[in-house]
Amino acid sequence: MHPVLRSVVSALVAASITYTCATPTVAQAPAKLASVPVSSMRFASDRIADPSGDELQTFGEGGSVIEQARVEVMSILTEENSCSAWFRSAEPEAAEKFRSLRFALDESASGEIKRLDKWQEPPTYYQPYVAHTGQNVGWGSTITINTKGAFFKDWAPVRVMVNSADQGYVKAFKQLGVGSFGGATREARILTLLHELGHVLDMLPIDSGVPSGPQLSTQNTGLVLQHCGAQIRHLAKHPPNLATATFLMESPLSARVTALDNHSSKR
């Protein structure tokens, strides 16, 4: 019997995604998306309702966007590929743990890009944070998403400043992004959730509230792309069908069962 939802462990330190620049990606061969195996129905008695499905419905349109990204992340994690193998190296039940996570929306966070101008130096841009969660936390923990960040938005106003204490002034707009992907795209949303899962599983160093946090966050995103970039790009073009999506979010055992079926079919 595989584990179901476990008790929430208090977050040690908050971790978040912010970016100062795009990160190059490493290409990998995309894994094929497998349909839900018939043999999975042997475990029908172990299936439980989606722990976050009802909650996300109360979020309105934002909840629907998160739900789509969740399903796409689950499709990656329940396949045999470089991305799922990387996450399972830290947590054998990575797919089930991701499925247990809750979500919250931060509607009060900043939605501006900060441009810091320094004398005789190129300007530095700081995007609004995209999402944050706890570092090395338990099942059922929460990922908070900025409603004005690159998960939902593709452009943001730029506030020009000469130092962090300066009120500055707003000038034009600039495109938001997550890694090498534009804001509000399927790729950006999948990458965001995989990045946050990396913090939940303590696979990525803390990149919030620490010196050089934005740079660390960019490096962390680059590491996720190194292992998961090919799968993200493939899945964004070939999303899972409705039947597969429903099963993935209802069955915490789907990851292990799918892996077993895939292994058996290769013999």
N, C-alpha and C positions, 0 to 999 in steps of 0.2 A: 504494500500500500504506500503510495507516494504521499509526501506531506501536503497538507492544505494550508490554509492561512495560519500563520503563527503570530504571536503577540508582537506588538510594535515595540522596538527598542529605541530609547531616546537618542536623538541625533547628537553625535559628538561635535561636529563642526559643520556648518552649512557649506555647500558647494554649489557653484553656479556656472553658467556659460555666459561669457562675455568675449568680445573679439575686438582686436585692433587691426587685423588684416586677414586676407584669405590664406589658407594653408594648402600646399600642393598635395595631390592625392597619389596613392600607389595603386595601379590597376591590378585587378585580380579577375580570374575567370568566374563569372556569375554562376551560382548554383541554380539548378532547375527547381521550380516550385512544385512540390508533390501534392497531389490531392489527398484528402483525408483517407487513410487506409480503412478498409472494411473491418479489419481485425480489431480496430480501436473500439468497436462496439462491444467487444468482450468485456470492456471495463465500464459499461454504461452505469453500473451501480455506483461507481466512484466519481461520476461527474457532478459538479456543483454549479450553481448559478454564477454568472460573472460578478465578481465582487464590486466592480466599479460601474457596471453598465447603467444601473438605475440612477446613480449619482450624476453621471455625465449627462443624462437626459435633462437634468435640472439646470444645466449650464447653457441650454439653448444651442445656438449655432456653434459656439465655441466647443461645447461638449461633443458635437458631431465630428468636428475637425480632430479633436483629440482621439476619439474612438477610432477613426479611420487610421490614424498614425499608430495607435496601439495594435490594431489588427495587423498592420504591415510589419511592425517590429516582431510580433509573435510569429509571423510567417517566416521571418529570417531565423529567429531563435529555435524554431522547431524543425529546421532543415539541417542536414549535414553539410556544413560549409565552413570556411575559415573564420567567419564572424561568430557563429554559434560555438565553434570549438574553442575560440578564445575566451568567450564568456564562461563556458563550462569549465575551463581550467581554473577559474576562481570559485565557481559555484556550480556543482553538477546539476542542480535543478534551477538553472538561470532563467529558463522560460517561465517556469511556474512562479518563481519569485517576482519576475517582472509583472506577471499577470495579477499578482496580489497587490501591486502598488496602487495607491489612491492619487487623486489629482485635485489641485486647487488653482484658482485663477487669482492673480494679483492685478487688480484694476487700479491701484494707487501708485504703481511704480512709474518711473520716468519713461517717456517714449521718445526722448530726444537723443540725437547723436551729439556728443561733445567733441568739438574740435579745439585742441589745445595748441595755440600758436606760441612758439618760443623764438627768441631773437636769434637770427641766423641759423635756424634749424627748420627742417620740413615740419609741417603740422602733423599732429598725431590725432587720430580719430578713435573715440571710444563709443561703441554702440551700447544701447540700453541692454540690460541683461535679458537673456532669453528664458532661462529656467534655472531653478535651483532645487536641491534636495539635501539630505543629510549624508555625511560621510560614514560608510561602514555601518549602515543601519539595518533594521530587521524587516521581516515580511510585513506587508501592510503599511509601509511608510508612505510619505506623501511627496510627490513632485509638484512644485508650484511653478506655474507658467505665467510670464508677464504678458498681459493682453495687448501691450503696445510694443512688444519685442518681435524678433524675426520669426517666431513660430506662427504668428498671425498676420504680421505686417510685412510689406515689401519695401516701403519707403518711410523715411522719418525726417523731421526737420533737423537742421544742423545748428547748434548753438556754439558760436565762436567765443573762446575765452583765452585769456593770457595766463591765467593760473587757476587752480582749483577753487579759490575763494571768489573769483570774479563772476559776476552775474552774467556778463557777456551780452550777446544779442543774437537773435535768430536770423540765419541767412540761408535761403534756398533749402533744397531737400537732397538727400543722398540715399542710395539703395542700401537696404539692410541685407545681411547674409549670415549664413551659418557655415563655417568652413568655406568651401568653394561654391556653395549653392546659394541661390538667391532666396531672400526671405519669403515666407508664406508659400513655399513649394513643398511638394511631397518629400523630396530629398532632405530639405532643411528640417522638416518635422521628424522624420525617422532618425536622422543624425542626432537631433536634440535629445530624443528619448534614449537612444543608445548611450549618448554621453552621460546622461544622468544615471542610467543603470550602472555605468562604470564607477560612479561615485558610490552608489548604494552598495556595490560589491567590493569597494575599496581597491579597485583596479587602477584608478587614476589619482594622482596626487591632488590634494586640496588646492583649489584655485580661486577661492573667494575669501576676502578679508585677510589676504596675505600680500606681502610685497610682490610686485610683478604679477599680480593676479590675472590681468587680461592676457599677458603673454603666456602664462601657464595654461590658461584656458584654451588658447589657440593651439598650443602644443598638445594638450589632451585631445582636442578635436582631431588633430592630425593623426594621433595614434589610433583613434577609433576608425578613422577613414582608412588607415593602412590595413586594418583587419576586416573592415566591413564595407568599404567603398564600392566594390563591385556589386555586392548584394543590394546595397541601397539604390544604385543606379538601375539595376535590372528590375527590382521590385517597383520602383516608381513608374516604370513603363508598362509593367505587367502586374497590376494589383491582384490580390487573391479574390476569387469569386465569393458570392454571398454565402453559399453553403459552407465553404471552407472557413470563412471568417467567423461564422456563427459557432462552428464547432471549436475552433481555436480558443475563443473567449469563454466557452462554457466548460471545457474539459482541462483541468490542470494536469492531466496525464498525457496530453497530446504530444508533448515534446518527446518523451521517452518512447511512446508507442510508435510514433512516426519514425524515429530513429531505428527502432527494431525492425520495422517493416522495410525500410530502405535498405538496411543491412541484409535482410533475408533475400530481397529481390536481386541483390548483386551476386548471390552465391550460384 
